[in-house]
Amino acid sequence: MAEARAVARYVRVPPRKARLVIDLIRGRNINEALTAVRFTKKHAAQIIEKVLRSALANAQHNHGVRDVDRLFVREVFVDQGPMLKRFQPRAMGRVNMIRHRTSHITIVLAEH
């Protein structure tokens, strides 16, 4: 089987916070990874669960995987996307820049 992948781009989660959740599922079985993400109390966990389910659906639909239990998370990483820059007024005519960071989340599944 070729590797099944799913990518979520321009996600409004900082990469540093998404990597905390990503490190929990790297190298795990697909069932263990879904369970770990489902019970993690981080905002990024919901988004990563959605990408993980998308990769699972891609494996079944595009590559014809029948035995889902043989899949594992082979590769998973988070890259930084573009920053949304906003300004907050401060005293004496100054300004502080607020950077809303975005992420590109990639998950690759393979069979044992």
N, C-alpha and C positions, 0 to 999 in steps of 0.2 A: 504494500500500500504506500502511496505517496503520502507525504505529511499533509494534514488538514490544518489550515490556519484561519484565524479571524483577527481582524484589526479594527480597533475603534480609534478614530482620529478626532482631534480637537475637543477632547473631553475636559470639562471644567473641574479638574482635580489636579492639584500640584503633583508633579512626578515623585517628589520626596515622600508624600503621604501614600501614593499609590504603590510605591515599592515596598512599603511595610506589609501590605496585603499580598503582593505578588510573591514575596519571599516565602509565604506560608504554603504556596501550592506548587512551587518549582520541583519537578521530578516526581510528583505524586501520581497515583492512580486517579482516573477521572472521577470515580465515586468519592474518594477521599478529598479530592480538591473541591468538589461541589459542596460537600459537607462542611469543610473548613471555611469556605467563603460564605456559606449561608449563615453560619453562627458567629461571624466576626462583626464586632460592633464598630465598623468604620464606614463612612460614606462611600469610600472607594470600593468597598466590598460588593455593593450592589451593582456597580458598573462592571466590575471584573467578573462577577457571576454571569452577567448578560453576555459578555464577550466569550466566556468559557462555554456557555450553552450554544452560542453561535458556532464556535469551532466544532463542537460535538455534532451539531446539525450538518455542518459542512462535511464532516467525516462520513456521516451516514448517507447524505444525499449525493455528494460529488464523488466520493471514493467507494461507496457501496459497503461500508463497514457494517457487518451484521452483529458481531460480538463486541458490544460496547465496553464490556468489562476488561478487555485486553488493552484499551487505550490508556495512555499516560501523558502527562504534560511534559513534553520533551524540551520545549524552549518557551520562555516567557520573559518579556522585557518591557520596560516603559521608557519612552523617549520624550524629551521635552518638545512641546509644541510652541506656537507663537504666544507671546504674552499680550494680554489686554492691558493697556496702560491708562490709568485714570489719575486724576489730580484731586487732592484734598486741600482746600484753603487753610492756611495757618495764620498766626498772628503777624502783624507788621508787613502785610503784603506778600508773605512768602507762601510757598506751596510744597506739599509732600506728594511724591509720586507713589501710587498704589499699583502694584503689579499683580494682576490676576493670571496665574500660571495655568497653562493647559498641558495636556498629555496626549501621547499616542501610545495606546496599549496594544501589544501583539502577543497572541497565544498560539503556539504550535503544538498539535497533538500527533502522536505516533503510536504504532502498535508494538507490543512486547515481542 
